[in-house]
């Protein structure tokens, strides 16, 4: 099991880093007292978890008397995030949040937090100054350090408009203009997974419309990945969700799999009526 401690100054990017680690498959726990880390790891091991992490910051200072002993026993990978004081001050002014050490002089509280976390910084395997880093840049630094691909997943969900679009969709493609196998008695009982249905849907006349859908889906996914998104959902809809949407989602997956990791879900393929 890989055990990671994410720590550092408040406002330095721990929330962004935590979300990225969760995208990588880490089970993350926020400010769990160090004395409870060994039971957490035992429970995680019993449940087959391969990656576990804890976030530690100034809110847990009351429990730091156990920290050195637990760190020595468990020897986790420690990642420490920091930023210049003026950058932290600017970020706090933008978010209007209260510093964990109080609501007094913010620059003094930042300095006090830096001193309180000095021991953790000294144990860090990676120290990252996020002053000039974008969220995407921070993710790339962590991915390189951990030796793990940050990953981006393109989800293609076929559906029927008669059942309603998926609520999680980032982009909805309407494939109802394509030829409808429902009106062919021989094809109606089949689905878009059937080669005959696919040949019917992708007639020569329909090819320009499909190529436009492919271009839109690809460009949208590229944009989402460039923004640092972990996944992007494209919903592909026809009337009932059994023929055209299924065929198009499958073909999109085939043609986009060279550019993205792709997951395909056929939500309504088994529905009748």
C-alpha positions in Angstrom: 0.0 0.0 0.0 1.2 3.5 -0.8 0.7 5.9 2.1 1.0 9.7 1.4 0.8 12.7 3.8 -0.2 15.9 2.1 0.6 19.0 4.1 1.7 22.6 3.9 0.5 26.1 4.3 -3.1 27.1 4.2 -3.9 28.6 0.8 -1.0 26.8 -1.0 -3.2 24.4 -3.0 -3.9 21.4 -0.7 -7.6 21.3 -1.9 -6.5 21.1 -5.5 -3.8 18.5 -4.7 -6.3 16.4 -2.7 -8.8 16.3 -5.6 -6.1 15.2 -8.0 -4.9 12.5 -5.7 -8.5 11.2 -5.4 -8.6 11.2 -9.2 -5.5 8.9 -9.1 -7.3 6.5 -6.8 -6.1 7.7 -3.4 -8.5 7.3 -0.5 -8.0 10.7 1.2 -8.8 11.6 4.8 -8.7 15.2 6.0 -6.9 16.1 9.3 -7.2 12.7 11.0 -5.2 12.7 14.2 -1.8 10.9 13.6 -2.5 8.4 16.4 -5.4 7.1 14.2 -3.3 6.6 11.0 -2.2 3.0 11.8 -5.9 1.9 12.4 -6.8 3.6 9.1 -4.1 1.8 7.2 -5.1 -1.6 8.8 -8.8 -1.0 7.7 -7.7 0.1 4.3 -5.5 -3.0 3.8 -8.4 -5.2 4.9 -10.5 -3.7 2.2 -7.9 -4.0 -0.5 -7.1 -0.3 -0.9 -3.8 0.3 -2.7 -3.5 4.1 -2.1 -4.3 6.0 1.1 -3.5 9.6 2.0 -4.1 12.0 4.8 -4.2 15.8 4.7 -2.5 17.6 7.6 -2.5 21.3 8.3 -2.6 23.8 11.1 -6.1 22.7 12.2 -4.5 19.5 13.6 -1.9 21.2 15.7 -3.5 19.9 18.9 -2.6 16.4 17.9 1.0 17.0 16.8 2.5 15.6 19.9 2.0 12.1 18.3 3.2 13.2 14.9 6.9 12.4 15.0 6.4 9.0 16.5 3.8 8.0 13.9 5.8 9.4 11.0 8.9 7.4 12.2 6.8 4.2 12.5 4.9 4.5 9.2 7.4 6.4 7.0 4.9 7.8 4.6 5.6 9.8 1.5 5.3 13.4 2.6 4.3 16.2 0.1 4.5 19.8 1.4 3.0 22.7 -0.4 3.9 26.3 0.2 3.8 29.8 -1.4 5.2 33.2 -0.8 3.5 35.2 2.0 2.2 37.9 -0.4 0.7 35.2 -2.7 -1.0 33.6 0.3 -2.3 37.0 1.4 -3.7 37.7 -2.0 -5.4 34.3 -2.2 -7.0 34.8 1.2 -8.2 38.2 0.2 -9.8 36.7 -2.9 -11.6 33.9 -1.0 -12.3 35.9 2.1 -11.7 32.8 4.2 -10.5 32.9 7.8 -7.0 31.5 8.5 -7.0 28.3 10.6 -5.0 30.1 13.3 -7.4 32.9 13.8 -8.9 36.1 12.4 -6.3 38.6 13.5 -3.2 39.6 11.6 -3.1 37.4 8.6 0.6 37.8 7.8 1.5 36.9 11.4 -0.7 33.9 11.2 1.0 32.7 8.0 4.4 33.1 9.7 3.2 31.2 12.7 1.8 28.4 10.6 5.1 28.1 8.7 7.0 27.7 12.0 4.5 25.1 13.3 4.8 23.0 10.2 8.6 23.3 9.9 9.1 19.7 11.2 6.8 18.3 8.5 8.5 20.4 5.8 11.9 19.0 7.0 10.6 15.4 6.5 9.0 16.2 3.1 10.0 14.1 0.1 8.7 16.8 -2.2 8.3 20.6 -1.5 6.3 22.5 -4.0 6.2 26.3 -4.2 2.8 27.0 -5.8 3.2 30.8 -6.0 3.5 30.7 -9.8 1.8 27.4 -10.5 -1.6 27.0 -12.0 -3.8 24.1 -10.8 -2.9 22.1 -13.9 0.8 22.8 -13.2 0.5 21.5 -9.7 -1.2 18.4 -10.9 1.6 17.8 -13.4 4.3 18.2 -10.7 2.5 15.7 -8.5 2.0 13.2 -11.3 5.7 13.3 -12.2 6.8 12.9 -8.6 4.4 10.0 -8.0 5.3 8.4 -11.2 1.6 8.1 -12.1 -0.2 9.4 -15.2 -2.6 12.2 -14.2 -5.1 10.6 -16.5 -8.1 12.0 -18.4 -11.2 10.0 -19.0 -13.7 10.6 -21.8 -17.1 9.1 -20.9 -19.5 8.4 -23.8 -23.1 7.8 -22.6 -25.7 6.7 -25.1 -29.3 7.5 -24.1 -32.9 8.0 -25.4 -34.4 11.4 -25.4 -37.7 9.9 -24.5 -36.2 8.9 -21.1 -34.4 12.2 -20.6 -30.8 13.2 -21.0 -28.2 12.2 -18.4 -27.8 14.8 -15.8 -24.1 14.4 -15.6 -23.5 15.2 -19.3 -21.1 18.0 -20.1 -22.1 17.9 -23.8 -25.2 16.4 -25.5 -25.0 15.2 -29.1 -28.3 14.7 -31.0 -28.1 11.8 -33.5 -31.7 11.7 -34.4 -31.0 13.1 -37.9 -29.3 9.8 -38.7 -31.2 7.0 -40.4 -33.4 5.2 -37.9 -33.3 1.4 -37.8 -36.5 1.3 -35.8 -38.5 1.5 -39.0 -36.9 -1.6 -40.5 -38.7 -4.6 -39.1 -35.6 -6.8 -39.4 -33.4 -4.4 -37.4 -35.9 -3.1 -34.8 -35.3 -5.9 -32.3 -31.5 -5.5 -32.5 -29.3 -2.7 -31.0 -26.6 -0.4 -32.2 -24.1 -3.0 -31.2 -25.2 -5.1 -34.2 -23.0 -4.7 -37.4 -26.1 -4.6 -39.6 -27.6 -1.8 -37.5 -24.3 0.1 -37.7 -24.2 -0.2 -41.5 -27.7 1.1 -41.7 -27.0 4.1 -39.4 -23.8 5.1 -41.1 -25.0 5.4 -44.6 -22.9 7.4 -47.1 -25.3 10.4 -46.8 -25.0 10.4 -43.0 -21.2 10.4 -43.0 -20.8 14.3 -43.0 -23.1 14.6 -40.0 -21.2 11.9 -38.1 -17.9 13.5 -38.9 -19.1 16.8 -37.5 -20.2 15.1 -34.3 -16.7 13.5 -34.0 -15.0 16.8 -34.5 -17.2 18.5 -31.8 -16.7 15.7 -29.3 -12.9 15.6 -29.8 -12.5 19.4 -29.5 -14.7 19.5 -26.4 -12.7 16.7 -24.7 -9.4 18.3 -25.7 -10.5 21.6 -24.1 -11.6 19.8 -20.9 -8.3 18.0 -20.7 -6.4 21.3 -21.2 -8.3 22.8 -18.3 -7.1 20.1 -16.0 -10.4 18.2 -15.9 -10.1 14.6 -14.8 -13.0 13.4 -16.9 -15.6 14.8 -19.5 -18.9 13.3 -20.3 -20.4 13.3 -23.8 -24.0 12.1 -24.0 -25.2 10.8 -27.3 -28.9 10.7 -27.8 -31.5 9.3 -30.2 -35.2 8.7 -29.7 -35.2 5.5 -27.6 -31.5 5.0 -26.9 -31.2 1.5 -28.5 -30.0 2.0 -32.1 -28.4 5.2 -33.4 -27.1 6.5 -30.1 -25.5 3.2 -29.3 -23.9 2.9 -32.7 -22.6 6.4 -32.7 -21.2 6.1 -29.1 -19.4 2.9 -30.1 -17.9 4.5 -33.2 -16.8 7.6 -31.4 -15.1 5.4 -28.8 -13.2 3.6 -31.5 -12.1 6.7 -33.2 -11.2 8.7 -30.1 -9.5 6.0 -28.2 -6.1 6.9 -29.7 -6.4 10.4 -28.1 -8.1 9.6 -24.8 -8.9 6.9 -22.3 -12.5 6.2 -23.2 -15.4 4.6 -21.2 -18.7 3.8 -22.9 -22.0 3.4 -21.1 -25.3 2.5 -22.9 -27.8 3.7 -20.5 -31.1 2.8 -22.2 -30.1 0.0 -24.6 -32.2 -2.6 -22.7 -35.3 -0.4 -22.4 -38.4 -1.2 -24.5 -41.3 1.0 -25.5 
